[in-house]
Amino acid sequence: MKITSIKTYFVDGIFRPWTFVKIETSDPGTVGWGDCTDWGAAKPIASMIELMSEWVVGRDPMDAESTWWDLAASNCRHTGGIAWKAMSGIDSALWDIRGKVLNAPVWQLLGGKMRDRLRLYWSHCGSMRARHAEEFGVAPVRTTKDLEKLSEEVLQRGYTAIKTNLIDLEDLDNASDSQWRFQSNAGDAPPSVLRRAEAIIRTFRESLGPDIGIALDVAFRFKLGGVIKLARTLEPYDLMWLETETLDPDALKLIRESTATTICHGESLFGAHQYKPFLEQHASDIVMPDLAWNGITMGKKLADYAHAYDILFAPHNCHSPINTLVSANVCATVPNFYIQEFDVDDAPWRDDIMTDPFTIDEGHLLLPTRPGLGSDLDEARMAKHPPKERYPYR
């Protein structure tokens, strides 16, 4: 059996273009699906996949490991970024094929499951309803009262954790440089921003109670001093984590040592070589690789690498339903799994494009048992949801 073609599909995912990879083989009907969704560079990634197909077509699809490392070597001068995102989509599709050929779910090929229910947190809780409520078909979030109502829904649906952002709300002192606008600034956390962050987290904590995990994602929004101010301000609310990004492991370690707030990091890194200094310095409590950008081959290695340093594994997953399955298959097999990201508010057609939609039960994903990743995609239904002309980044 040989790889005969690699195709890329774009499907509207409301706030990002879902980017799927389909690998076809010489065995009729044997195909694999992968995800390499990126909010701001879908077309460049697709172009990179087209280039990589010249190196991959004709290979044995069962050789996912060697294909990964050959592509990594071929792209050594631009490791990470667009190249690795393209590699990851190909890699996940190859694992999907391996599972189907061997009549086994991917998690079984990775060593077998340690759990069959994966705890999820409701990601972008409130923030996406503040921006895309009409497209989701839900009530918008405009005020802290709306956050209180949303909290009731979180509890009713059985979720035990959420993640939110610095949402612009009408009844709060909103800074002009919103969380969603990546501007060139000092990266400080002025009093107005700290008041807004505290008001949002306090509203969720009082509404959800003491036992529900609450995470705040600020990405690259703040520099060292700003993150420390924010982390200390939020200490009374016992966050599940404060999620911040930096490319400096020394800075992250200083942040962690300066606060009692749990620190999560890592969605913007690629490969063991980039995670190495962060893990060796215990710079964060939780590591968050994105498996649409690190693949299954590297993603499993990163989870094991983190385990060696007693660091929890909670993969970044705000992409397509295929990446939810990619993440689930890896998370099922590792001892340091903490929790998996999941966008409850998502494109209404998410399940429609899947041949076998996954099941969510009381805030947990039930581990699929079908061969491969657990579901194929329906190309006819995908075609009904073409991507937008432009997706404003964040």
Buried (B, 14 or more C-beta within 10 A) or exposed (E): EEBBEBBBBBBBBBBBBBBBBBBBBEBEEBBBBBBBBBBEBBEBBBBBBEEBBEBBBEBEBBEBEEBBEBBBEEBEEEBBBBBBBBBBBBBBBBBBBBBBBBEBBBBBBBEEBEBEEBBBBBBBBBBBBBBBBEBBEBEEBBBBEBBBEBBEBBBEEEBBBBBBBBBBBEEBEBBEBBBBEEEEEEBEBEEBBBBBBBBBBBBBBBBBEEEBBBBBBBBEBBBBBBBBBBBBBBEEBBBBBBBBBBEBBEBBBBBBEBBEBBBBBBBBBBBBEBBEBBBEBBBBBBBBBBBBBBBBBBBBBBBBBBBEBEBBBBBBBBBBBBBBBBBBBBBBBBEBBBBBBBBBBBBEBBEEBBEEBBEBEEBBBEBBEBBBBBBBBEEEBBEEBEBEEEBEEB
